[in-house]
Amino acid sequence: MLIEDVVKLIASARVVICDLTGKNANVFYEAGIAHALGQDVILIAQHETDIPFDLRHIRYVKYLNNEEGLKVLAESVGKRLQSLVRK
């Protein structure tokens, strides 16, 4: 089943990156699975309003969906990945 495959991939990942832009229910579900499994999760979103109230205490990377914004996103996520891998 698809969800079993998703759970296996999340469980085997070193870090899970979840883009909450657009408030996709599947992404929230997958982020919840990752958190429940104790995985490191990097949340990203284009707007603060894409982050539900009860997740806003978790650090997230805000980005603009344009060339410069995606460049900044890549740099920010890269730095966050480096800090998580060093743990």
Sequence and secondary structure as in RCSB ss.txt:
>XXXX:A:sequence
MLIEDVVKLIASARVVICDLTGKNANVFYEAGIAHALGQDVILIAQHETDIPFDLRHIRYVKYLNNEEGLKVLAE
SVGKRLQSLVRK
>XXXX:A:secstr
 HHHHHHHHHHH SEEEEE TT  HHHHHHHHHHHHTT EEEEEESSGGGS GGGTTS EEE  SSHHHHHHHHH
HHHHHHHHHHT 
